[in-house]
Amino acid sequence: MGQQFGRRSWAEPWKIKMVEPLHMTDRPTRDRAMKDAGYNTFLLRSADVYIDLLTDSGTSAMSDRQWAGMMVGDEAYAGSENFYHLEHAIQTYYGYKYIVPTHQGRGAENLISRTEIKPGQYVPGNMYFTTTRLHQEMAGGIFVDVIVDEAHNPIDRSPFKGNVDLDKLENLRKEHGSDKIAYVSLAATVNMAGGQPVSMANAKALRAWGDKHGIKIYLDATRAIENAYFIQEREEGYADKSIAEILREFCAYTDGAWMSAKKDSLVNIGGWVAVNNWETFEELRNLVVVFEGLHTYGGLAGRDMEAMAIGTAESVKDDHIRARIGQVRYLARRVGHPDDGAHRRPRDLPRRAPLLSAAQAGRLPGADARRAALSRQRDPFNGTRHRERRAQREDRRPLSSQARTHAPHHSASRLHAGAHGRRRRVGEGRLRTPRVGEGAQDGVRAQVPAVLPSEV
Ligand SMILES: Cc1ncc(COP(=O)(O)O)c(C=O)c1O
């Protein structure tokens, strides 16, 4: 498996004692499944996928301790014991004072956006995640991208391409005034950039800026442990600090966070929002009852909260996160892609690995799934997500209006509608077959599979 940076190998710190039998598909079956799904991986049946690289979201295998925790679910409507275990875990590892559980990350985004954004306020962020930005816009906010320019260049090798550009941020504040900024929306790592990290120095500088102008910093902590790993690896002064220590310090520069626990925290479902301010917590606690459930279960079963509490503690172990990122790097290197982000999306693969022919790509395991992922990049949900990116780069109009302009039959809510709605459209023949070359740099690119899609 190889050494990493002359230190430990990324050998997994666990052994397997349970397996899930897989259906062994053949090429014609996979081709047929892809055609039936309109070449949209979100519409595939999982039984038709042998190696599933769609996302890390909710797909982790849980540990024996997490499964044991599922057996001690306290399903009382109010005051479940498991909630207190979860609260304790988040306070211990992330350091926030007040915690509200939610069914998953977007539930938490809804609550924090409604609580902290006044209509017409700006929400600067280091790029955006789709549901995050949509919730901010639905609360009346206006998203502004303030990530460093390097993030938009996939071949740039800077170590912290997730950083906020403080000049862009300050210009926004000067132009509109501090009162017009709801908060800074800081994602660590940055999903849309393929998992690029934010440095501790950047978080520290942001905190100082926020204190000076009375503006809060909220963290999308979905992959903050990955982020801590990159700080340990790349930032001076952190090599000898544990992941847990780095995570605590990073979070201490923020006023609160929301979390999709389906990633770093190793559960199949769950999320939370946490803050340090009591009044904000009171608002969140009132709102969660409307959208998710009582504040001590937030749309989750007690057993789910227990698994999340245990997963949180297990996820901050250095060996665990080294193995997690090591596995991604191993795969990336096998397809000729150098290191960069944590879950990566090498959109420039042909430029970096010109010798990787379509034939070679076809022999790689899961190539069908990845090729389909590329078509999703080009034509996701009838092309909407590709256009979202273009909106971000070019005209920066709100995601919701962008979707409406380009795809009149896709309202903002339909953008994230369930698979059944979209599946019906396939039957109706309304899903456009992806066109080779659309959104691609050249003909080669169109034939090379995308690796590790990371939009969910
Ligand atoms: C960075 C990031 N934030 C938020 C979310 C939303 O979380 P969830 O899918 O749990 O609703 C995701 C999910 O994919 C994500 O990757």
The ligand as an ORCA input file, in Angstrom:
! r2SCAN-3c Opt
* xyz 0 1
  C     -20.257     19.687      1.890
  C     -21.672     19.242      2.072
  N     -22.499     20.001      2.810
  C     -23.780     19.634      3.018
  C     -24.303     18.491      2.471
  C     -25.743     18.131      2.683
  O     -25.850     17.052      3.541
  P     -26.936     15.897      3.414
  O     -26.714     15.179      2.130
  O     -26.693     15.038      4.611
  O     -28.274     16.539      3.478
  C     -23.475     17.670      1.719
  C     -24.024     16.432      1.137
  O     -23.710     15.829      0.238
  C     -22.127     18.065      1.509
  O     -21.291     17.315      0.782
*
